[in-house]
Amino acid sequence: MGVAKRERVLSDTEIAEIWRAAGDAARPYGTIIRLLILTGQRRSEVAGMTWSEISEDLTTWKLPGERTKNRVAHSVPLSAAVCDLFRATLPCDAKEAKRVLNDWRAGGALVLPGAAGTPFAGWTKAKRALDAAIIDARAKAAAATGTGPAPIAPWSVHDLRRTVATGLQRLGVRLEVTEAVLNHISGSCGGIAGVYQRHDWAAEKRAALDAWAARVLAVAVQQSPPINVLKLARAR
């Protein structure tokens, strides 16, 4: 029997539960999970992110080819929600934050280091703890309403990437832009199109990820998305 095709896409409720549980999870795992939700990039890419890959204004992440699965350099626009996650790791004083950032960039420091300053590696244990936190939150909510808690459906960290891709499509983002966000060079970007099409979709990728971040915050913390996000969602 062949391996079943992975096709799990998380619901809005599940995204909200994971986002909230990640906020209480131990660092750096909780922040990594939130970055995976907001950017749709691979877990190894996020865990290995260095400050030298992040622009000075924290709005762009430039992945070198040696760190991507397809060996193609990749630029990821970063939403305001991502910038907030970065700023939470920096000193509050602006001058001190700038000094620290310069030191980290010069030293090639990881943005979210694990034990001993190495890339995070405790995925299984941390995921188990995150699931337990979600189950506990469901139990508390159920107790408040006098109902039984719903069991948590199995999910994987990679499902977050598929959920982002699906979410972008639901927002009306063009397929080419979604593939550019994910750094896919097959599909609509393969074949003859990949040879002659040289537009990098930078502005479109930024608009798409900004819209997606607004959507995530809307379902996770009940923040109303801005009007331009609503227009993008209705563009189709």
Summary of the structure (lengths in Angstrom):
residues: 236
radius of gyration: 18.5
end to end distance: 39.2
largest distance: 60.7
contacts: 657
relative contact order: 0.16
helix: 59%
strand: 6%
